[in-house]
Amino acid sequence: MYDVAVIGGGILGCATALHLVRGGMKVVIVERDSLCRQASGVNAGTHSMQMKRAALIPYALKGWEMWKDAPQWLGMEVGFRTTGGLTLAFTEEEAEALQTRMGRRIAAGAPIEMVNAKRARTIEPGLSGTAVSASYCPIDGFANAALTGLAMRSALVKDGAEVRERTAVDGIERNGGGFVVKAGGASISASRVVIAAGVWAGPMLRWLGVPIDIVCGARHVAVTERTRPIMRTILGEATGKLSIIQPGNGTVLIGGGWPAVGSPEHGSMTVIPGNLVGNFQLACATVPALMHTRVVRAWPGLDANVSDHLPLVGALPGVDGAFIIGCVRGGYTTGPYMGKLLGQLVLGHEPEMALFDPGRFEEGTNLVH
Ligand SMILES: Cc1cc2nc3c(=O)[nH]c(=O)nc-3n(C[C@H](O)[C@H](O)[C@H](O)COP(=O)(O)OP(=O)(O)OC[C@H]3O[C@@H](n4cnc5c(N)ncnc54)[C@H](O)[C@@H]3O)c2cc1C
């Protein structure tokens, strides 16, 4: 009998499980694939305050701190770098909208400043001359998402959590005061369950009688061949359609939320060629040196959301001992901290920052029946 079964081994499930095992609980984490191979392993790895919703800035700042200190709490360096980041406005209208948008993030505590085009080019000499102004955040940076699963597995196993990979959960039943998790032909008994299954959480919520509608978004990331250093910072643009970084290995990662094709029900996902071209054209217009570089690979990933675009982190209404963590926009950055907060709740402590109560959907605004 486990104290808690965590279902789903992305960044949110792993971070929660790690906090729980360190809090003295007997923990099993059950993952259909390998740890952090879905959204948490295929994302662009950016830790950008400018790309976070204002309401999540306090959480993103804490998450950023945790990634910076990864060797201390995770036991491994995961490619964390602070490069600074610029978000560019190409027209006066965009400049005005950018100022308003960043104003909300600044009010929420993000160390962002508005800069003119000349200063932006001093910060990032690789820029084309087309931006009229920009916002700048000196702490923006990135990590290597592909290393996350490796680091998490090693920390979880070392601290005594049981990690069951390549094991799909296909049912959760209530059993007295606890739960029976059906997985890979086995039954796992646990006093508590944490659903951390990303875009696949919807059916699990329905098994427990809490039918919150999880919306799935598919988007791509592309990578170029290795090239000489052509940029220093994380670059975005005011309408949110671009994110470019050049990690230390010389490749350039290009994304920005361009839609791909994919859904939780169907195993296959794919990029949309026209969107890849549009994304790359925008990237080349921003950093002209990219025109001499080839995209060698692009891949899609699935991201979960709910109708109010805020996370689900807390206890499931009406199901004692059941919790959910998911739908965290920019969840790679905030993930370690969100996991810590939910861990505090599950351990019976007062979370140090407010959670995002799934009970807010109880009135039926977002329930599917
Ligand atoms: C293309 C893309 C780029 C992104 N870029 C960034 C970025 O630059 N910066 C940033 O901060 N955020 C970024 N994000 C967001 C971030 O990646 C996600 O918010 C975060 O990884 C979500 O973590 P998760 O643990 O909820 O989900 P996931 O990582 O998807 O984990 C859910 C896990 O549950 C498992 N699972 C599902 N069903 C079952 C089952 N039946 N049994 C057992 N296990 C199951 C899955 O296999 C999966 O491993 C990006 C997302 C995408 C898609």
The ligand as an SDF file (V2000), in Angstrom:
LIG
                    3D

 53 58  0  0  0  0  0  0  0  0999 V2000
    5.9350   22.4240  -28.1600 C   0  0  0  0  0  0  0  0  0  0  0  0
    5.9240   22.9540  -26.7540 C   0  0  0  0  0  0  0  0  0  0  0  0
    6.8390   23.9220  -26.3780 C   0  0  0  0  0  0  0  0  0  0  0  0
    6.8330   24.4160  -25.0710 C   0  0  0  0  0  0  0  0  0  0  0  0
    7.8030   25.3210  -24.7050 N   0  0  0  0  0  0  0  0  0  0  0  0
    7.8730   25.7070  -23.3940 C   0  0  0  0  0  0  0  0  0  0  0  0
    8.9280   26.5500  -22.9840 C   0  0  0  0  0  0  0  0  0  0  0  0
    9.7920   26.9220  -23.7720 O   0  0  0  0  0  0  0  0  0  0  0  0
    8.9720   26.9280  -21.6730 N   0  0  0  0  0  0  0  0  0  0  0  0
    8.0410   26.4990  -20.7560 C   0  0  0  0  0  0  0  0  0  0  0  0
    8.1380   26.8850  -19.5890 O   0  0  0  0  0  0  0  0  0  0  0  0
    7.0380   25.6790  -21.1280 N   0  0  0  0  0  0  0  0  0  0  0  0
    6.9440   25.2610  -22.4190 C   0  0  0  0  0  0  0  0  0  0  0  0
    5.9460   24.4160  -22.8060 N   0  0  0  0  0  0  0  0  0  0  0  0
    4.9640   23.9700  -21.8090 C   0  0  0  0  0  0  0  0  0  0  0  0
    5.4900   22.8080  -20.9710 C   0  0  0  0  0  0  0  0  0  0  0  0
    6.2310   21.9140  -21.7550 O   0  0  0  0  0  0  0  0  0  0  0  0
    4.3120   22.0930  -20.3190 C   0  0  0  0  0  0  0  0  0  0  0  0
    3.5130   23.0450  -19.6280 O   0  0  0  0  0  0  0  0  0  0  0  0
    4.7620   21.0530  -19.2930 C   0  0  0  0  0  0  0  0  0  0  0  0
    5.7930   20.2420  -19.7900 O   0  0  0  0  0  0  0  0  0  0  0  0
    3.5620   20.1780  -18.9080 C   0  0  0  0  0  0  0  0  0  0  0  0
    3.9940   19.1910  -18.0070 O   0  0  0  0  0  0  0  0  0  0  0  0
    3.0440   18.0170  -17.5690 P   0  0  0  0  0  0  0  0  0  0  0  0
    3.8030   17.2100  -16.5890 O   0  0  0  0  0  0  0  0  0  0  0  0
    1.7210   18.5670  -17.1650 O   0  0  0  0  0  0  0  0  0  0  0  0
    2.7080   17.2140  -18.9240 O   0  0  0  0  0  0  0  0  0  0  0  0
    3.5190   16.0950  -19.7280 P   0  0  0  0  0  0  0  0  0  0  0  0
    4.9560   16.3990  -19.8130 O   0  0  0  0  0  0  0  0  0  0  0  0
    2.7760   15.8830  -21.0090 O   0  0  0  0  0  0  0  0  0  0  0  0
    3.3790   14.8160  -18.7990 O   0  0  0  0  0  0  0  0  0  0  0  0
    2.2120   14.0490  -18.7060 C   0  0  0  0  0  0  0  0  0  0  0  0
    2.6600   12.6050  -18.6220 C   0  0  0  0  0  0  0  0  0  0  0  0
    1.5340   11.7550  -18.3550 O   0  0  0  0  0  0  0  0  0  0  0  0
    1.7710   10.5240  -19.0090 C   0  0  0  0  0  0  0  0  0  0  0  0
    0.5270    9.7850  -19.1630 N   0  0  0  0  0  0  0  0  0  0  0  0
   -0.5450   10.1260  -19.9260 C   0  0  0  0  0  0  0  0  0  0  0  0
   -1.4890    9.1850  -19.8560 N   0  0  0  0  0  0  0  0  0  0  0  0
   -1.0380    8.2240  -19.0140 C   0  0  0  0  0  0  0  0  0  0  0  0
   -1.5570    6.9780  -18.5520 C   0  0  0  0  0  0  0  0  0  0  0  0
   -2.7560    6.5300  -18.9430 N   0  0  0  0  0  0  0  0  0  0  0  0
   -0.8140    6.2370  -17.7040 N   0  0  0  0  0  0  0  0  0  0  0  0
    0.4160    6.6790  -17.3010 C   0  0  0  0  0  0  0  0  0  0  0  0
    0.9730    7.8490  -17.7180 N   0  0  0  0  0  0  0  0  0  0  0  0
    0.2580    8.6060  -18.5550 C   0  0  0  0  0  0  0  0  0  0  0  0
    2.3500   10.9560  -20.3630 C   0  0  0  0  0  0  0  0  0  0  0  0
    3.0310    9.9040  -21.0000 O   0  0  0  0  0  0  0  0  0  0  0  0
    3.2490   12.1150  -19.9450 C   0  0  0  0  0  0  0  0  0  0  0  0
    4.5910   11.7080  -19.7200 O   0  0  0  0  0  0  0  0  0  0  0  0
    5.8960   23.9300  -24.1260 C   0  0  0  0  0  0  0  0  0  0  0  0
    4.9700   22.9610  -24.5060 C   0  0  0  0  0  0  0  0  0  0  0  0
    4.9780   22.4560  -25.8120 C   0  0  0  0  0  0  0  0  0  0  0  0
    3.9890   21.4010  -26.1880 C   0  0  0  0  0  0  0  0  0  0  0  0
  1  2  1  0
  2  3  1  0
  2 52  2  0
  3  4  2  0
  4  5  1  0
  4 50  1  0
  5  6  2  0
  6  7  1  0
  6 13  1  0
  7  8  2  0
  7  9  1  0
  9 10  1  0
 10 11  2  0
 10 12  1  0
 12 13  2  0
 13 14  1  0
 14 15  1  0
 14 50  1  0
 15 16  1  0
 16 17  1  0
 16 18  1  0
 18 19  1  0
 18 20  1  0
 20 21  1  0
 20 22  1  0
 22 23  1  0
 23 24  1  0
 24 25  2  0
 24 26  1  0
 24 27  1  0
 27 28  1  0
 28 29  2  0
 28 30  1  0
 28 31  1  0
 31 32  1  0
 32 33  1  0
 33 34  1  0
 33 48  1  0
 34 35  1  0
 35 36  1  0
 35 46  1  0
 36 37  1  0
 36 45  1  0
 37 38  2  0
 38 39  1  0
 39 40  1  0
 39 45  2  0
 40 41  1  0
 40 42  2  0
 42 43  1  0
 43 44  2  0
 44 45  1  0
 46 47  1  0
 46 48  1  0
 48 49  1  0
 50 51  2  0
 51 52  1  0
 52 53  1  0
M  END
$$$$
